[in-house]
Structures are given as C-alpha cells and as structure tokens.
C-alpha cells in the first residue's frame, strides 16, 4: 500500500504543471486585483483602487501557498501548539505563554500608525477569505482541524517570535555567570572581553555618527548575588531553549550585507547585497512578492503571516539587514519574601495570572505565571523542569529567589512593523532613515541606497540605558532598572561614508575603543573576507557581488594551517589528513578534499574549552586562533597530560585522522566535502505516516563555517543546519536588474511545481529576477480577485 501511494505521489509530481488562469469572487476588496504568477511562482500583485487591496491580496496568496506554516507560527507565539500536536508540544507552550508574546502583541496594536493598523486588518481579511473558501492545505486534513480566523494580533505575535529568534541573549547572562565562576576574571575577559584589535568594524573612525549612551561596563561583577542553585536551574532552562521547535537558541545565526557607492561600481550607481543567515527551513521563512497599489510599491522577501516587504526595494530605494545582536534582554534577580520581592523602597507583590493550555488527547493544563515590574518570572519554567508538577505559586523551603526577564520586544512601544511599511514607501535615503524611528526589535544593521546615488548605514532599535554591566544579571533589591533608551540620533549610523562602501557581517559595529552595541565579540573572519574582496575590486559589478556571496575561501583555515602543517604525524591516518590540506586552496567547494580534512581537525580544536567549561563547541572561533598562536592557557589540560598548544594540536591531529578514516575510509579520493556536508531541509510533516518523506529534501552544499558563503553545520553529523536563508542583489542604476533567491520554493504543497524549484538554484549560487517588468517573468498565469 505504501509503495502504491508513493508511486501515485510520484506520478502527481511528474504531471504537475502551471495552473490555468482563474477569477475568484471575494469579500473585502474595494476594487479588482490582478495577480500574475511568474515562472518561479512569484506573485506580482497589482491593485488600482486602494493600497489596502494590495495587503488583502498578499494575505490571500500567503495563505494559498503557506497557510499551515502561518498556523504553526501563530500557535507557537500564542502557546497553543498542544491543541493540535498533543502533549509533545506542552513544554514549548508553557515557555511562550510565560513570556507572553501574544499579550504583548495585543497591547502594541493600538500604538501602531493608522496605515499599519489598516494594513494588518486588510491582510487578515485576505487570509480569512482564503480560509472561508475551504480549499485548505493537506496538513489540516491530516491533523483534523480547521484554522480559526486570522487577526492583526496573530501577525504581531508571529513577528515577535521572529524577533525573539534573532535577539535572544538572555542565555548569555547565564553563560557569563557560569564562565566567570569557572575561570575567573582574567579567563572571562579572554573569552568574552574586547573585540580583537586589527579586525574590521562596521563603522570607521572618520565616519562615526552617533554612539552608545551606556557607561563602559568596566570589570564584570556578580552584584545580583544569584545563588548556585538558581544558576543551575537557569542553565537547565537555557538548554531547553535550544530544543524549541519554532525559535531554538543557536549560536550560528548571522548575516552578510554590503553597499557600494557609485564611485566603486561599474554602473556609477550604488550596488547592494544581502544574505541573512538563519536556520534552513522547509518551507522557507521567506516568500518573494511584488506588491503595487496606487501609492504603495515594494518587491522582495516577505514573511508569510506579515504584510509588506522585509528585505527588498521599491522603485527608488533598496535595503538589506544583518543581525546586530545587542544586549536588549536582562535578567533580574528577585529576592523573595513569600510572594513579594525586595526593592530599595520595600516589598513589591508579584502579580499572578492563570493560563489554561488545551492539550490534544489529554486534560487541559493550568499554568500560573508570576509577573514583576521587570517582566515575567522565567525561573518558574526551570522549576517546572526540575520538579515536574510544581506550580508557580508553591512555596519551597529554603528557596528565596526568582528571576524575571525584561526584553524590548515585549514593550508596548514595539512598533517595528510601522518601520518596515515606512521603509517600503520611502522615496529616498533620508525618508528611509526617518522611517526607522519606529523600529524597536530585533536591532539590525541596515544598509541602504537610493537611485540618486546615496548610500548609508544605520542600526535602529531600542537599546536600554543601564548603570550596571548588562552582561550579568541585575538585582531588584539594589534598584537596578533601565533608565530609558538610547536616542535615535545617537544610534550608530553613517551617510555616504568616505570609503565609498559599508559592510557588516555580525562583527563589531563601533570603531575600536570603548564599548560596542553588539554581543558578537569574535565574529571576524567573514567580515575580513568581505572587506578584502571589496578593496581588491576598484569597480565592482553585480556579477562580482554575486560571486562574493558564493565565496567559500576560509580565513580561519588560513590562520590555523601553518600550525597544522608543522606537526609531526604519529599515525598514517594523521599523515594522510595532513597531506590532504597541504595543497588545499582553502575553499570549501563540493569536490574539496582539503575542506573535509580541515573540518575534522577543527572539530577537535573546538574541544579546547571542554575541560575548563564543560562546553564542547563554544562559539569563540577567534579565541581558538589566538590561543594557538600565543600558546595560551586554553590548550593546557592537566588531566590529559597536555602542557602546551603543540601537544594539544598534535593530539587533535591524531584524533581527527582516526575519526575521518572511521567515517569515510582511508582513501582520500573519497573525502569530497559534498559527500559529507549536506543540507537537510526537513518538513514539519516529516513524521507523518506514509507521506512524510515526500516533503523532505537533502542535497550536498558548498561553504563552511566562517566563509562568506556560510554553511554552518553540526560538528558531529556535519549536516548543514544554517546559512544563507536568502540572497538579494540590488542594482540602483536599473532596479529591475535586481536578483533574489532562497532555498525550497514559494509553495508548501509538495505537488506544486513551485515546491522546491528554487532549491538547486540556491545551492549553485544562482538567482532569479526581482523585477517588476513582465518581460522578465517568463511563463505566467493569472489570478484575478474581484469584489
């Protein structure tokens, strides 16, 4: 029966073809809307009567192609996945109910502009029109439920989940406290201290405009007085956050972007590139759309569930973004007396709220959430993991602490969607920058350009002003509290920089000296490679920039290879590994043998801090390079008899050679990188009986960690887990010459011709037109929506 079903499914895939032209009568439009789907499944939406009709149509096509993805997203943000997935999703629901994303979304809706509120309502009306028609995607039938109507709060909550995914730094305070307790102040400063001198920053000293208003954090302290028991509990919670389905904590998310002024391009006008690095998803996070109404126009990458364009352009302005990852989440230690906590002015009672979680196939679960003036008490989640069945209000003898979290994304003044829709409508660089006043979270490095030739950079968002070292938990007893936010005019920014370009790759934002706004302290290698490529090309073309996005040259390998080649192998396996990298061109291409050999060696080097910190692969790549170069303290391991870095590297080489040959055999001709390094895009339906495997896609991929073409991988399995979730290229001399790509395809329907038609193009660093010209669209079909 299974083989018969798979055979029928395969036949359907073979005969899938472009749909016929269609006309549908709908409720909620002020006039007709024409939607032309091009050869890649990209909708080109044209509304003549109202800009709100554009957002209605966008909601409709998002639902048509990605409704189940949207449903999972809003339910995750609401904490309601258990209703459809059962008890396996209960702990995730507890987590997000405690944080209160949906409550925060509802509170922020009135603070948005009228244009945004109307856009949200029109978008929801389009989604609901599709739901009412009843032609729901397959997963709804498999799970046996019909989605509820979409609301504006669903969109805003889904946006907060995306923001949380990019900005979750609360775990850093737990890690920092643990690291300081283990290795002391000197060790902490070596691992989490200043950004290394000599490596690139986003802004250059001569271009600096704006600065961070925080005081220099000075020496790290633990003034909050967190107990060892509380630290252990929070470590459990941080580990749990890595398992969240929709927003797991990962250390390998980043991005690249750069913008070149006309003096550095072959066209005499700006060129702009962007490739955000996120977890590889199936379906993808992104959805390409071309939106045009009487007064609104934008084209580029949208997110199903949200109106407007996130990363893209209009007829006059283009933009791209990378993650800043500032410290915008703070943990506050609450010293308890009963159900109150101590402050300098006296006791303050905790507020309690009840959340009822419906669980498919089981009884409902009542969750008691404790809240403080700082935010929700998230340590209660840790209590629940360590002591199953314990409720938040239960007193425990000897337990007199709790920990709350405050995050800018939960503040009612989070009007980030205002900023995006304002960017969409900007007519020049100045209007683009002004639109970002409404931006709150997640803070991004925006580069932008206009057709008049202006380029610029700005990092917008809410940054708390503190009077303590924000890398560590704060104390409610000592009255530590945010003192407001850094003023917009003082945020890092530059217009028409003197070098003629700006680039960012999750590296330090502000020039060396003083504090920075980013918590990426050792991300240096991609930024250096991009800067090298730009400076080596006096006049760059769009084709040059596309080639740079696909660049797989490894600077970290260049830095570490001399030490590796100087070693004296003790085994034949180690000798073969060393020989494989001896003539390597330092590029991680599919057929590269050297890339595979180096990856196994780097895997062992990454264990450098395992004995000191119980961490296997901590995200401190530059520290590894610096330690090996300087024969630093982290190489030493008394229990293993290793006294210096030469001994540590020798051991790493022997272990790496043995493991490489255990997995791939002794013949180096079988060590091609693409054989080992593969992207696996797993569908949420992967576990569905009979058909789950139809949705998954696996393919060999080039690139590596720390290369411009980032292809981060699990160092145990070598599976490619995150990387370029999107690539965009913008030509401001001819905006319709712009290009775009992402993995998978526009539709989540496995039987659609647009299910995975972009996947191999993405793998091979090819792109499709981001054009409003019908001549660039290829074979098309049309859907007309009539009121």
Order of alpha helices (4+ residues) and beta strands (2+ residues): alpha-beta-beta-beta-alpha-alpha-alpha-alpha-alpha-alpha-alpha-alpha-alpha-beta-beta-beta-beta-beta-beta-beta-beta-beta-beta-beta-beta-alpha-beta-alpha-alpha-beta-beta-beta-beta-beta-alpha-alpha-alpha-alpha-alpha-alpha-alpha-alpha-alpha-beta-beta-beta-beta-beta-beta-alpha-beta-beta
